[in-house]
Amino acid sequence: MHSKKRLTSVLAGIAAGALLLAGCSSSGAEPAADGGDVTIRFAWWGSDARHTATEAAVDAFEKANPGIKVETEFGDWGGYWDRLATQTAGGNTPDVVQMSDAYLAEYAGRGVLQPLDDAGIDLKGLDAGGVESGRVDGKLYALQAGANFPAVLANPALFEAAGVPMPDDATWTWDDYGRIAAELSEAGKGFVGTDSIIGDPVTNAWLLQHGDSLFTSDGKVGFDDDGLTGYFTEVSELSTSGAAPKASVITEQMVLSPDQWGIATGKSAMGFAWSNLLTTIEGSLGSDLQLLRLPSDGKSKGLYLRGAMYYSMAATSKHPAEAAKLIDFLLNDKAAADELLAERGLPLNSGNREYIADKVSEPEQRLIAFTVDHADDFGKAPAVPAVGGGTYDQVVQRAISDVLFGTISPAQASERVHKELTDLLAAAG
């Protein structure tokens, strides 16, 4: 049995300073020695359910690879990143680490992570668009441990109560969305047509629909200063038309947990969400919702698999072949899929996604079916946040609030977000 270690939080604030030292750490990887067992370390954050599932997957890996022992380290979100930064500063990064897109560019840019392009991991069965999301400056530094996607959630019961037919999400535009949401509100049944757009998951999807993205793979802002004008115009018009709640309600919703959103409490007939929130939102509502593709005015639907979290490999690993074998097993082997199921999100391996379809909860089955039914609509994922850009959603939400209260125009909001993001990236430098 592999050894286990639960991480505990270290001094607050140590993470940022420790990571700055990481570039001084050794980055040379040594091949595994001939003969004897090889021991590698694997670290992740998450709930007790994730720990249990991952430990079982690691047990299955060790059974299939008797010459490789895995030491596991896990903890909560804050403790994980503090500990990882400290380990990294000392050149002691675990061989395999669970990575977040918020920090991927930072760790990759400081030479902490080993590129995975030629590491021996089988990429053939993995969703190609999702694989691309792990690239930083052209190199593949991470692979999605689980994925989700942006979607519209629609409440069939409220549509029926309002006498409004469910939209055709294969063809609807943003004008259609606003019109349908207004019709739902005007039915006078005590609910509004839609929750407002309050940032992700729509921001990047909107930009993808228009040929842009929040960030580029080489760490720059990925849209012009007017690139979000239409987005903020849509936000404003939904509210002023009565299709979405008034400004004060929307700004309150920005800090609410998903189970308190309008779509989760029956106060809105539609809402925007990451797909992994479906179970939580339906649990709060007490009834099923229908998954719809986002409306679009362009050729792209803005659908993509976003990494809920990733697997990366340390550049300092003395056993890169074995570390890569573990990542390959977690992503591609059905024995791992049996244990992990959809705990980290939808599997990046499309075959495994279908393989677990009858083993997961009913909402998760619908999510998997959605990705299969609409596979042609899923495109390349946008680049992960550039170094310094991890707080982009807060920047966007502040602009949304100001647009809703009429203190700035949609064009001014787009220009301000572009400038603030540009300044953040420059300061992170």
FENQUI-V751630 format. One record per residue. RES is the residue in one small letter. SS is DSSP state (@ for helix, = for strand, . for the rest). Layout:
res = <RES	RES>
ss = <SS	SS>
//
This chain:
res = <m	h	s	k	k	r	l	t	s	v	l	a	g	i	a	a	g	a	l	l	l	a	g	c	s	s	s	g	a	e	p	a	a	d	g	g	d	v	t	i	r	f	a	w	w	g	s	d	a	r	h	t	a	t	e	a	a	v	d	a	f	e	k	a	n	p	g	i	k	v	e	t	e	f	g	d	w	g	g	y	w	d	r	l	a	t	q	t	a	g	g	n	t	p	d	v	v	q	m	s	d	a	y	l	a	e	y	a	g	r	g	v	l	q	p	l	d	d	a	g	i	d	l	k	g	l	d	a	g	g	v	e	s	g	r	v	d	g	k	l	y	a	l	q	a	g	a	n	f	p	a	v	l	a	n	p	a	l	f	e	a	a	g	v	p	m	p	d	d	a	t	w	t	w	d	d	y	g	r	i	a	a	e	l	s	e	a	g	k	g	f	v	g	t	d	s	i	i	g	d	p	v	t	n	a	w	l	l	q	h	g	d	s	l	f	t	s	d	g	k	v	g	f	d	d	d	g	l	t	g	y	f	t	e	v	s	e	l	s	t	s	g	a	a	p	k	a	s	v	i	t	e	q	m	v	l	s	p	d	q	w	g	i	a	t	g	k	s	a	m	g	f	a	w	s	n	l	l	t	t	i	e	g	s	l	g	s	d	l	q	l	l	r	l	p	s	d	g	k	s	k	g	l	y	l	r	g	a	m	y	y	s	m	a	a	t	s	k	h	p	a	e	a	a	k	l	i	d	f	l	l	n	d	k	a	a	a	d	e	l	l	a	e	r	g	l	p	l	n	s	g	n	r	e	y	i	a	d	k	v	s	e	p	e	q	r	l	i	a	f	t	v	d	h	a	d	d	f	g	k	a	p	a	v	p	a	v	g	g	g	t	y	d	q	v	v	q	r	a	i	s	d	v	l	f	g	t	i	s	p	a	q	a	s	e	r	v	h	k	e	l	t	d	l	l	a	a	a	g>
ss = <.	.	.	=	=	=	.	.	.	.	.	.	.	@	@	@	@	@	@	@	.	@	@	@	.	.	.	.	.	.	.	.	.	.	.	.	.	=	=	=	=	=	=	=	=	.	.	@	@	@	@	@	@	@	@	@	@	@	@	@	@	@	@	@	.	.	.	=	=	=	=	=	=	=	=	.	@	@	@	@	@	@	@	@	@	@	@	@	@	.	.	.	.	.	.	=	=	=	=	.	@	@	@	@	@	@	@	@	@	.	.	.	=	.	.	.	.	.	.	.	.	.	.	.	.	=	.	@	@	@	@	@	.	.	=	=	.	.	=	=	.	.	=	=	=	=	=	=	.	=	=	=	=	=	.	@	@	@	@	@	@	@	.	.	.	.	.	.	.	.	.	.	.	@	@	@	@	@	@	@	@	@	@	@	@	@	.	.	.	.	.	=	.	=	.	.	.	.	.	.	.	@	@	@	@	@	@	@	@	.	.	.	.	.	=	.	.	.	.	.	=	.	.	.	.	.	.	.	@	@	@	@	@	@	@	@	@	@	@	@	.	.	.	=	.	.	@	@	@	@	@	@	@	.	.	.	.	@	@	@	.	@	@	@	@	.	.	=	.	=	=	=	=	=	@	@	@	@	@	@	@	@	@	@	@	.	.	.	.	=	=	=	.	.	.	.	.	.	.	.	.	.	=	=	.	=	=	=	=	=	=	=	=	=	.	.	.	.	.	@	@	@	@	@	@	@	@	@	@	@	@	@	.	@	@	@	@	@	@	@	.	.	.	.	.	=	.	.	=	@	@	@	@	@	@	.	.	.	.	.	.	@	@	@	@	@	@	@	@	@	@	@	@	.	@	@	@	=	=	.	.	.	.	.	.	.	.	.	.	.	.	@	@	@	@	@	@	@	@	@	@	@	@	@	.	.	.	.	.	@	@	@	@	@	@	@	@	@	@	@	@	@	@	@	@	@	@	@	.>
//
